[in-house]
Amino acid sequence: MVKLSFNGGTHKVGGNAVVVKSKKANLLLEYGVKPGTPPEFPGHIRAKDLDGIVIGHAHLDHSGGVPLFYLSEKKPYFATRTTSELVKILIKDMIKLNSYYLPFEYLELDKMQECRNDLKYGQKVKLKDIEFQLLDAGHIPGSAMVDLKVNGKKILYTSDFNTVQTRICQAAKIPKKKFDAVVVESTYAMHEHPDRKKLEKEFIKDVKSTINDGGKVFIPAFAVGRSQEIVNILRAQGFEGYIILDGMARAVNQVMLDNPNGVKTPGKYRDAMSKVHIIRGWRDRRQAIKKADVIVAPSGMLQGGTAMFYMEKLALGAENSVFIVSFQVPGTGGAKLMETGMFPIKDRDERVNAKVKHFDFSSHSGRTPLQSFLKGLKGKPDIYVIHGEEESCDFLAEWVSDELDLKGFAPNQGDEFKI
């Protein structure tokens, strides 16, 4: 007997929570929050019913709710070392910003760290009658898919994954074994990403053009993965200008330097980051902005962080550019900027005179790679589609049924399936 219980991440992006139920054990695959005020949690799961938790990667929509299980219990959790170190930074920051709305505090985060088990890719773990290993997901440093063997059934949980190589991550590979069930993300199931090489060249051309015209380039980027990716793209493309890295991206960068196995080419990564000016405080920030050509800082959706300081300084200058490189959730500062050209500066909505442009540097598989991944799976697995807007989940599930002649499901919250 094996069951999959979907408690979160159904017909929406993030808030993932899937329980694998065997004859003897219950293993929770991720427990994310939908960031906001207050953060939104998946369906309730009792801590005492669980035997362990796996976190695929550090982003809060996959990890942010996990401290909840340490209010009264101490359950082992499993992730790569890089993911565990990044989770610590991100959840700590979430508690700092939202403690009033959260059911846990720093104490639970500390308890969670005491229960952590750092795994290497391919390292097998046995938890009662569930056996699993982590595979490189190519999404962000440390990210993992979960390959499970339960009561004779083989299950793959992709979490967020990318089959296209980036500057700091290897591409996720299609596992060669036959699976009975695959739980797959569908964030970009209806969207094609541009060719990576062409996009990098266009990006560098626009960066240099702004600087040659006497302006500065501000790049608001996600602290985990995207900020570091952008710096590595700039250096790989031969950009020699003065780059600033600020905000939470600094601590994340340190984790990646301390855990070189988490990045694709540690030597190149270290070299690229060694030529970047890391901001140390407000005085440093005010001085550095005068010298800077390019500033990379979170929040990627312009919802706070040091990005607000740089927008205030640069957004009104027509010679400058603001290059959006991260996904923008509707209603966020970045989405508003792209839709209206307006941004709140000193509590007043102002017309942004700087050039605003979006570059689709995604760390998720787009439509064609996603379909190729599913086509490449061996056997006749049932496919469960989660982590996408409603139409994306339904579209991919229907495509699986129509094109691959497999059973495709887009579960709703609370649905349970027998494998």
ZAROLUM-446315 format. One record per atom (N, C-alpha, C): x, y, z. Coordinates in steps of 0.1 Angstrom, whole numbers, plus 5000, padded with zeros to 4 digits. Example, Ala and Ser with C-alpha at 12.3 -4.5 7.8 and 13.67 -1.06 7.14 Angstrom:
2
513249435078;512349555078;513249675078;512849785071;513749895071;512950005079;
//
This chain:
419
500849885000;500050005000;500950135000;500750214990;501450344990;500350454986;500350564993;499450664990;500150804989;499750884980;500251024979;499151114984;499451194994;498451294999;498851434996;498051514989;498451644984;497851754994;498651805002;498251905012;498552055008;499352074998;499652204993;500352204980;500352324974;501052344961;500152294949;498852274952;497952224941;497252344935;497252354922;496652454914;497152594918;498352604923;499052734926;500552714927;501252824926;502652824926;503052834941;503752734946;504352734960;503452674970;503952674982;503152614993;503152464992;504252404986;504252264984;504152184997;503352074997;503251985008;502651855003;503451745002;503051614997;503451515007;502551425012;502851325021;502851185014;504051115015;504050975010;503750885021;502750805020;502250715030;502550575026;503350505034;503650365032;502950275043;503250145043;502550065053;503050105067;504350145068;504850175082;505250315084;505250405074;505850535076;505050645068;505250765073;504650885066;505850985064;506151015051;507251105048;506751225041;507051345047;506551475041;507551525032;507151545019;507951615009;507651765009;508451835016;508351985016;507152035024;507252155029;506152225036;506452375035;506052425023;506352565020;505252665024;505552795024;504552895026;504452975014;503253045012;503153145002;503453275009;504653335005;505053455012;503953565011;503853645021;502853755022;502653795036;501753885038;501453925052;499953905055;499553805062;500453695068;500853595057;501953515060;502253405051;501153305051;500953235039;499853135038;500452995039;499852915048;500452785050;499652675042;500252555040;499452445033;498452395044;497752285039;496852215048;497552165060;496752145071;497352105084;497751955083;498951935089;499451795090;499951785104;499551675111;500051665125;501451615126;502251685134;503651655135;503851505140;503051465149;503151325155;502951215145;502251255133;501951155123;503151135113;504151215114;505251205105;506451135110;507151065101;508451005105;509651085100;509451175090;510551255085;510051355075;510951445072;510651555062;511751565052;511451585040;512551615030;512251755024;513351835023;513251975017;514051965004;513351984993;513951984979;514952094977;514552224981;515452334980;514952444990;515752544991;515652645002;514552745000;514052774988;513052874987;511852864996;511352975002;510352965012;509052895008;508752894995;507552834991;507652674991;508852634995;509152484996;509552455011;510052555018;510652525031;510152605043;509452715040;509152805050;508252765062;507452655060;506552615070;507152505079;508252455076;508852335083;509052355098;509452475103;509652485117;508352455125;507252465119;505952435126;505952295132;506752205126;506752065131;507652045143;508252155147;509252145159;508752215171;507452245171;506752305183;506752205194;506352085190;506251985201;506951845198;507451835186;508151715182;509551735177;510351625175;511651635169;511751535158;511451575146;511451475135;512751505126;513351395121;514551425112;514051485099;514851585095;514651635082;515851625073;515651605060;516751575051;516751675039;518051715036;518251805025;519751805022;520151865011;521651885009;522151985019;523451975021;524052075031;523852215026;523952245014;523752385008;522352425012;521352335009;519952375012;519752405026;520252325035;520052345050;520652475054;521852515049;522452645053;521652755047;521052745035;520252855030;518952865036;518352745040;517052745047;517152835060;518252815067;518552885080;518453035077;519053085067;519153225064;517753275060;517053205051;515753255046;514653245057;514553145065;513553135075;513753235086;515053255090;515453355100;514953495096;515153525083;514653655078;513153665078;512453555074;511053545074;510453575088;511053515098;510653535112;510853675116;511953735112;512253875116;511253965110;510753945098;509854025091;508354005095;508053875099;506653835100;506353775114;507253785124;507053705136;505653715142;505053835141;503653855146;502653755140;502853715128;501853635121;502253485121;503453455126;503853315125;503553235137;503253105136;503053015147;504352965154;505453005149;506752955154;507753075155;508853045163;509853155165;511253095162;512253175166;513653125164;513952995171;513352975182;513552855190;513252725182;512152735174;511752615166;512752595154;513252715149;514252705138;515552635143;515852675156;517052615162;516852465164;515652425169;515352285171;515352205158;514852275147;514852215134;516352185129;517252275132;518652255128;519252145135;518852115148;519352005155;518951865149;517851875141;517351745136;517651725121;518551815116;518851815102;519851695098;519651645086;520551535081;520951585067;522251615066;522751665053;523151555044;522551555032;522751445023;523551485010;524351395005;524951414992;523951364981;524051414969;523251354958;523651204957;522551124955;522750974954;522950904966;523050964978;523150894991;521850844995;521850704997;520550645000;520150655015;518950675018;518450685031;517250585033;517250515044;516150415047;515450465059;514150495058;513250535069;512150435070;512250345079;511350235080;511250165066;510050165060;509950095047;510050185035;510450305037;510650405026;512150425024;512550405012;513950435008;514050544998;514950645000;514950754990;516450804989;516650884978;517850954976;517551084969;518451184970;518251314963;519051314950;518451374940;519151394927;519251534924;520251584917;520451724913;519251774905;518551874910;517451934903;517752054893;519052104894;519452214885;518752344887;517952354898;517152474900;517952594906;518452564918;519352664924;520452574931;521552634935;522552544942;521952464954;522252344954;521752254965;520352194962;519652234951;518352184949;518252044945;517151974949;517151824947;515751784943;515751674934;514551594932;514651484942;513551414945;513551304955;513051174947;513951084947;513750954941;513450854952;512150794952;511750714963;511350574959;511650474968;511250334966;510450304978;509150274976;508250254987;507350124985;507450024993;506649904992;506649854977;507749854971;507849804957;507449904946;507050014950;506650124940;507850224939;508050274927;509050384925;508350514922;508750614930;508150754928;509250854927;508950954918;509851064916;509051194919;509651274928;509151404932;510151514927;509751594917;510751684910;511051804918;510151854928;510251984933;510352084922;511152194923;511352284912;512652234905;512652224892;513752164885;514052244871;515252224866;515652294854;516552204846;516152164834;516952074825;517852154816;517952294818;518852374810;519952424820;521152394815;522352434823;522452584825;522752634837;522952784839;524452804843;524752924846;526152954850;526552884863;525552874872;525952814885;525352684888;524552624879;523952494882;524052404870;524252274873;524252174862;522752154859;522552104847;521152074842;520651944849;519351944853;518751814858;518751714847;519051594851;518951484841;517751394843;517251334833;516051244834;516551114840;516051074851;516450944857;516150834848;517050734848;516850624838;515950504842;515550504855;514650394860;513250414856;512450314857;511050314855;510250354868;509450464867;508750504879;507250464877;506650444889;505150424889;504350554890;505050654896;504350784898;505450894898;505051004891;505951124891;505151244895;505551314905;504951444909;505851554903;505251634894;506051734887;505551874888;506451964888;506052114889;505552154875;504852264874;504352314861;504352464861;505252524868;505352674868;505252734854;506052684845;506152744832;505652644821;504652564824;504152464815;503552524802;503152654803;502552714791;503452824786;504752834790;505552944786;506952894782;507452944770;508752904765;509753014770;510952974775;511953064779;512853094767;513353214766;514253244754;515553164755;516253154744;517553084743;518553154752;519153074761;519953124772;521153214766;521853154756;523053224751;522653364745;521553364737;521153484731;520753584742;520053534752;519553624763;520753694770;521753614773;522953664780;523653774772;523753754758;524353854750;523553984749;522253974748;521354084748;521454164761;521554094772;521654144786;522954224787;524054164783;525354234785;525354364776;524854344764;524854464754;524054584761;522954554767;522154654773;522854714786;523554634793;524254674805;525354774800;526154734790;527254814786;526754944779;525654934772;525055054766;524655164776;524055124788;523655214798;524955274804;525955194807;527155244813;527955344804;527955304791;528655394781;527955524780;526655534783;525855654782;525955734795;526755684805;526955754817;525955724828;525255604827;524255564837;524755454845;523955404854;524155294863;523055194861;523355064863;522354954861;522054904875;520754904878;520354834890;519554714887;519954594893;519354464890;518754414903;517454434905;516854364917;516754214914;517254134923;517253984920;517053904932;516453784931;516253694942;517653674949;517553674963;518853654970;519453524968;518653424966;519153284965;519153244950;520353234945;520453174931;520553284920;519553374919;519453464908;520553574909;520753624921;521753734923;523153674919;523453554924;524753494921;524853464906;523853414900;523753384886;524153504878;523453614881;523653744873;525153784874;525753784886;527153824887;528053734879;527753604879;528553504871;528353524856;527153564852;526853594837;527753714833;527653824842;528453944839;529953914837;530453834846;531953804845;532253714834;531353614831;531553514821;531553584807;530753694806;530653764793;531753874792;532653874801;533853964800;533554104805;532554124813;532254254819;533254284830;533954394829;535054424839;534654544848;533454594847;533054714855;532854684870;532554784877;532454784892;531054734896;531054614902;529754544906;529654544921;528454584925;528154574940;527154464942;527354384953;526354284957;525954324971;524654324973;524054384986;522954294991;522454325003;521354265009;521654115013;520554035014;520753895018;521553815008;521753864996;522553794986;523953774991;524453865000;525753855005;525953725014;525053705023;525053585032;524953455023;524053465013;523853345005;525153314997;525753414992;527053404985;528053334994;528153375006;529053305016;528753155017;527553125018;527152985019;527652905007;527552964995;527952894983;529552884982;530152984987;531652984988;532152874998;531352865009;531652765020;531352625016;530452605006;529952475002;530152464987;531352454982;531652464968;530952344960;530652234966;530052124959;528652164954;528052264960;526652304956;526652384943;527752434938;527752504925;528452424914;528152464902;528552384890;530152384889;530752504888;532152514887;532752604898;533052544909;533452624921;534652724918;535552684910;536752774907;536252904900;535452884890;534852994882;534053084891;533253014899;532353084908;533153174918;534153114924;534953194934;535653304927;536153284915;536853394907;535853504904;534653474899;533653574896;533353654908;533053594920;532653664932;533753744938;535053704936;536153774942;536353914936;535753934925;535954064919;534654154921;533854114930;532654194933;532754264946;532254384947;532354464959;531154424968;531454364980;530354324989;530154434999;528854485000;528554595009;528554555023;529254635032;529354595046;528454675055;527854785050;526954855059;526454985052;525755075059;525155185053;526155285048;527255305055;528255405051;528955355038;529255225038;529855155027;528855165015;527555145017;526555155007;526555285000;526555395008;526455525002;527655564994;528855514999;530055544991;530155464978;529755334979;529955244968;529055274956;527855324959;526955364949;527455464939;528355554944;528955654936;529855594926;530555484930;531555424921;530955314912;529855264916;529255144910;528855164895;529055054887;528455054874;527154964874;527254854882;526154754883;525854724897;524654734902;524254694915;523254574915;523654474922;522754354922;522254334937;520954344939;520454334953;519054284954;518654214964;517254174966;516554294972;515154294972;514354184968;514054184953;514054064948;513854044933;512554104928;511554104937;510254164933;509954304938;511054364942;511054504947;509954524958;510054434968;509054434979;509754474992;510954524991;511654555004;513154535002;513854525013;515254495012;516054615008;517354605005;518154715001;517754764987;517054684980;516554734966;515854864967;515154894978;514355014979;515255134980;516455124986;517455224987;517955264973;518255154965;518855174952;517755234942;516555194944;515455244935;515355394938;515355434951;515255574955;516455654948;517655604948;518755674943;518855674927;518355574921;518555554906;517355564897;516155534903;514955524894;514555644886;514855764892;514355884886;515355944875;516555884874;517555934865;517355864851;517155944841;516855884827;518055814821;519255844827;520455774821;520655634827;519855604838;520055474844;519155364839;519355244843;518455134839;518155044851;516954994851;516454894861;516154764853;516954664855;516754544847;516154434856;514854394853;514154294861;514554154856;515054074865;515553944861;514853824869;513953864877;513253764886;511753764883;511153644885;509653634883;508953744892;507953804887;507153904894;505753864897;505453844910;504053804914;503153924912;501953904906;501054024905;500854094918;500854224918;500654304930;501954344937;503054294933;504354334939;504854454933;505854524939;506454644934;506954634920;507654514918;508254494905;507154474894;506054404897;504954384887;504354524884;504154604894;503554734892;504454824884;505754814886;506754894878;506654854864;506554724861;506554674847;505254714840;504154714848;502854744842;502554884840;502954974850;502555114850;503755214848;504955164850;506155254850;506255344862;505455314873;505355394885;506055304896;506555374906;507155314918;507155404930;506755344942;506755434954;508155474959;508455604959;509755654963;509455754974;509955734986;509655824998;508155834999;507455724999;506055715001;505155784991;505755814980;504955874969;505155804956;504055774949;504155704936;504855804926;505955764920;506755844911;506855774897;506855854887;507155804873;508655764872;508955644869;510355604868;510955644855;511955724855;512555774842;513655674837;514155594846;515255494842;514555404832;515455344823;514955244814;514655114822;513455064820;513054944827;512854824816;513554714819;513454604809;513454474817;512754374811;512654244818;513554144810;514354064817;515153954811;514653824817;514253734809;513653604815;514753504818;515553534829;516553434834;515853344844;515153244839;514353154848;515253044852;514952994864;515652874869;514752744869;513552764862;512652654860;512652604846;512352484843;512152434830;510952504823;511152544811;510052604803;509252494796;508252534788;507352434782;507952324775;508852344765;509452244757;510352144766;511252204774;512152114783;511252034792;510252094797;509352024807;508651904800;508151924788;507551814780;508551714776;509751754772;510851664769;511251574780;511251634792;511551554805;510551444807;509251484805;508151384807;508151274796;508451314784;508551224773;509651124775;510751164782;511951084784;511850984795;510750994803;510650904814;510350764809;510950664816;510750524811;509450474818;508950364813;507750294819;506450374816;505450344824;504150414822;503750474836;504450574840;504150634853;502850724853;502150724864;501050824866;501750954869;501251064863;501851194864;500951284873;501451344883;500651434892;501251574891;500451664886;500951804883;500651904894;501651964899;501452064910;502252184907;502352284916;503252404916;503152474903;501852524900;501652604888;500352674890;500152784882;498752844882;497752744878;496452764881;495452664878;495452614864;495552714854;495552664840;496852594836;497952624842;499252554839;499152404844;498652384856;498452244861;497552164852;496352224849;495352154841;495952124827;496652224821;497152214808;498152094807;499052094817;500151984816;499551844818;498551844828;497951714831;497151664818;496451754811;495751714799;496751674788;497851744787;498851714777;499451574779;499751544791;500251414795;499251304791;497951324793;496951224789;496751214774;496751334767;496551334753;497751294745;498951344749;500151324740;500951204744;500951174757;501851064761;501050934765;499750944764;498850834767;499250774781;499450864790;499650834805;498550894813;498350844825;497350904833;497951034839;497251154836;497751284841;496651334850;497151374862;496251434872;496751574877;495751664879;496051794885;495351794898;495951744909;495251724922;494751854928;493651844936;493251954944;493751934958;493752044966;494252024980;493351924988;494051834995;493351735002;493151604995;493351604982;493251474974;494251374978;493851254978;494751144981;494651034970;495850984965;495850884955;496550754959;496050644955;496750514958;497650484946;498850454948;499850424937;499850274935;
//
